[in-house]
Amino acid sequence: MTALTLAAAQSISIAGDVPANILRHLAFMRAAAEQGVQVLVFPELSLSGYEPSLAAELAIAPEDALLTPLREMARELRLTAVVGMPIRLAPGAGVSIAALVLGADGSLAVYTKQHLHLGEEVAFVAGQGGDVLEWRDDRIALAVCADFSHASHARQAAQAGATVYAAGVLISEGGYATDSALLQGYAAEHGLVVLMANHGGPSGGWACAGRSAIWGADGQVLAAAPGGGDALVIARRDGGRWTGQAVALWAEGAR
């Protein structure tokens, strides 16, 4: 199999300040490229913060020029970045929670969160998911937070030939043990590499747990952040063997 380097970007979002969060994302992308990362996944709603009350105001079309700096950086670094943002797929449409895939080749793909948490329907509409991301020999299936709480979601990804299941999430301290065990179980059950990118600090009134992680296809932890804060959690496959590391980033270096 070809070499592959994946990373979870454990970032801290500034509530509602999309321009500032874009700058932070650009810094994460540069740091990831220095580590040889090819696919970088950010948390749920990473560009806006998890702020349902602001979502209608902040929502953009996927092709909005606001994302141009990120798309250009992805192409420049030859890095595919998956970023979280509220979007409208058409004028007047409801707001979806999206994972936008900014391709290393300049392409754009959209994944919309299929399963909403209780209460999210006040601000968001359920999405339709999205295509599996093709990356050389691998197929990367995306998930956004509550999607992975449905066992059928990971099962369908495996049935579609996915080799990696990558989830951008917001997981609180109280929910971390249950949710991480669920994701670890999917890795072992389906033979998937499972990536979880969590917020590294508070968002939307939630005390986020950090501790982003990547599990190997046997369910064993390849790499995990020890707590909160800005960090890259990286897994590399070379010669068929996976290794991992967590790299802490100084807050001022991610601005």
Secondary structure, DSSP 8 states (H G I E B T S, - for coil): ---EEEEEEE----TT-HHHHHHHHHHHHHHHHHTT-SEEE--TTTTT-S-GGGHHHH-B-TT-GGGHHHHHHHHHHT-EEEEEEEE-SSTT---EEEEEEE-TTS-EEEEE--S--TTGGGT-----B---EEETTEEEEEEEGGGGGSHHHHHHHHHTT-SEEEEE---BHHHHHHHHHHHHHHHHHHT-EEEEE--SS-BTTB-B----EEE-TTS-EEEE-SSSSSEEEEEEEETTEEEEEEEE--GGGG-
